[in-house]
Amino acid sequence: MFADSNAWQPLTPEVIAGLPEAPAVFEVANLVRSVVYIARAEGKLRESLTALWQDPVKLPVRPGGHFFRYELTTREEEALQKRLTAYRTKHQGQLPPINRDAEPRLRVAARNVA
């Protein structure tokens, strides 16, 4: 049996091990439950969260650790866009910090005029 997916849970290997390997959308937050990342699991919730937990570059260690909640869905992209839109509405159009860091940056190059 799986824990309540809407409740914040500690992002630890023990909790992750009890998750289904299923399509889902998840949010990761800090100790005070400020969302730092929203993503889709690409069909593999347990694998996606394990990889994220093991990546200190993408998910730096924070005092108090990280917490997550998830929504099982076969429509991951649709659910992801819904959560990102809700986040942006509450945060003046901004994405969560880790999502912002993952966005491709535009490079502006000087134009040589002959």
C-alpha positions in Angstrom: 0.0 0.0 0.0 1.3 3.5 -0.9 1.2 6.5 1.4 -1.1 9.5 0.7 0.3 11.1 -2.4 -0.9 14.5 -1.5 0.9 14.6 1.8 4.4 15.9 2.0 6.8 13.0 2.6 10.6 13.1 3.4 12.7 12.5 0.3 14.7 9.6 1.6 15.7 6.3 0.1 13.4 4.4 2.5 10.3 6.4 1.5 11.2 6.3 -2.2 11.6 2.5 -2.1 7.9 2.2 -1.1 6.6 4.2 -4.1 5.0 2.7 -7.2 7.0 2.6 -10.5 4.2 4.5 -12.3 3.5 7.6 -14.3 3.2 10.6 -12.1 4.0 14.3 -11.5 5.8 15.3 -8.4 6.9 18.4 -6.5 10.0 18.7 -4.3 10.2 21.2 -1.5 12.5 22.3 1.3 12.0 22.0 5.0 9.3 24.7 5.1 7.6 23.2 2.1 8.5 25.9 -0.4 8.5 24.2 -3.8 11.9 24.1 -5.4 11.1 21.7 -8.3 8.2 20.3 -10.3 8.6 17.5 -12.8 7.0 14.5 -14.4 8.3 11.0 -13.7 8.2 9.8 -17.3 6.4 6.7 -16.3 8.8 5.8 -13.5 8.1 7.6 -10.2 10.4 5.6 -8.0 13.3 5.7 -10.5 12.9 9.4 -11.2 12.9 10.3 -7.5 15.9 8.0 -6.8 17.9 9.7 -9.6 17.0 13.1 -8.3 17.9 12.2 -4.7 21.3 10.9 -5.9 22.1 14.1 -7.9 23.7 16.7 -5.6 24.1 19.1 -8.6 20.5 19.2 -9.5 19.2 18.8 -5.9 21.8 20.4 -3.6 21.9 19.2 0.1 19.8 21.6 2.2 19.4 21.9 6.0 16.4 19.9 7.0 16.4 17.9 3.8 13.8 17.8 1.1 10.2 16.7 0.9 8.0 15.6 -1.9 4.4 14.9 -2.9 3.1 13.3 -6.1 0.1 12.7 -8.2 -0.3 9.4 -10.2 -1.5 10.2 -13.7 -1.3 8.7 -17.1 -1.4 12.3 -18.5 1.9 13.5 -17.1 2.5 16.4 -19.5 -1.0 17.8 -18.9 -0.6 17.4 -15.1 2.8 19.0 -15.2 1.6 22.0 -17.1 -1.3 22.4 -14.7 1.1 22.4 -11.7 3.6 24.7 -13.3 0.8 27.2 -14.3 -0.6 27.1 -10.7 2.9 27.8 -9.3 3.5 30.7 -11.8 0.2 32.2 -10.9 1.2 32.3 -7.2 4.8 33.5 -7.9 4.6 36.4 -10.4 5.2 34.2 -13.4 8.3 32.6 -12.1 9.1 28.9 -12.2 10.4 27.0 -9.1 14.2 27.6 -8.6 15.4 24.2 -10.0 13.1 24.4 -13.0 14.4 27.9 -13.7 18.0 26.7 -13.6 17.1 23.9 -16.1 15.6 26.3 -18.6 17.8 26.9 -21.6 19.3 30.3 -21.5 19.3 32.6 -24.5 22.6 33.7 -25.7 22.9 37.2 -27.2 25.7 37.5 -29.6 27.1 40.8 -30.9 26.2 41.3 -34.5 29.1 42.3 -36.7 28.1 44.9 -39.2 30.4 45.1 -42.2 
